[in-house]
Amino acid sequence: MRRIRLTIHPLLFPILFFGLTILIGAVLLHSDYSRGTSAISWIDALFTATSATCVTGLAVVDTGTVYSRFGQTVILVLIQVGGLGIMTLTSLAMYLLRQRVSLTDRIAVGQNLLHDPSFHLGRFLISIVLLTLGIEALGAVLLPLASGGGMDSYLAVFHAVSAFCNAGFSLYPDSLMRWQSSLPVNLVFIALIVLGGIGFSVLVETGTWLGARTRQAVTHTRRPVRLTWYTRVVLQTTLFLIVFGWLLVYVADYALYERSLPTATALLVSLFQSVTSRTAGFNTVGIEHMTNVSLLVIIFLMLIGAAPGSCGGGIKVTTFRVMVAFFVAQIRGREQVVVGSIATSRETLNRALVLTLFSVSIICVAVLLLSVTEGGEVPHIQSRGQLLEIVFEVVSAFATTGLSTGLTPTLSLPGKCIIIALMFIGRLGPLLFIAVLQNIQRRESYFRPEGDLLIG
């Protein structure tokens, strides 16, 4: 009798595993064990499971009261699994069971986690898990100390995992607004968010570099130790975006207007919002009370997001850096797109352009659909400001950020379904789109005639 073998394309694995995890999480969150103060509908359970697995942080109900301790633990596990990545955990399990991983798995995970697929997958995946758990454990230890005992061990563990995974889920109804003036608590959260957002390969390389520099200082040796070009680009762009967002939010919300916050607190709040806007999703000030300028800055930061191979979403800081370099090259008339001191390849530029266009197209379609479902029949004069709220919500969902102006809990059933799809596409879509594009691309062996079109 002939045995039939079912084969699944490697690109389908992340979709299947993420989808299955979300469904299991939704069933658990809908159960009576997860119920806290009130019953949970299926759509709300599915929304929460998607938001947690895709490490987004958008919530239609209050996580700290609606869900029981069991339900909160389910959300915590979904955040951890989503942060590490289902594909990463699956490949690690295969490695531990077989002590080897196929070339297909090696390349697939390499494209997801690293800028360079020539690495020892097994050792690197173990490093990812140990490093992640170590940083989260350190954060869970520091948070009770930083809060002066205001956070117990359970709250500290939940928020440390949520912060490092850039999920933005909080058990406080006002997110982290009660800690807006606490410098130690803010610094711990900022450190966890940044470490979780720069990418695993950058995290490992930076740690190795710091260790080497420390040994040099102790032994008084002068052997040059340099970070790779990729790591320098990620760190420099991340620092620029943090400072850029910090200054703009402070000027737009506090420097130009009379605000009730002291200057030191206003500076701290602005810094925190600049950091958390790039896919972390926590807030120490009411987003709905921020100025339109600040909301536009946050939308810009959310769209960029974190670094490749990290827990965060967005088009990624490297894509943003390549796009800026492309713009500069066009202004200066350069043939090459130079980032730092090295020119990017034509393939890298093409991927950055296509990824940006893909993301903007998805966002525009989602904004149009939500404008229809959320009061499309209401005249503009009666719905002033709603379009900005919709754009903010859509970018937050697609970039897996989780910040909200307050629109999410009031969404209609179709609106919730649109946001669920956005979170799923935002977590997996850009990566899979690029991978599919690489597979279907074929280099033509001929050139077509060229012509000029009137532009501008």
Salt bridges, closest charged atoms under 4 A:
ASP32 OD1 - ARG35 NH2 3.14
ASP44 OD1 - LYS416 NZ 2.90
ASP174 OD1 - ARG178 NH2 3.56
GLU288 OE2 - HIS289 NE2 3.62
GLU347 OE2 - ARG443 NH2 3.72
GLU444 OE2 - ARG448 NH2 3.31
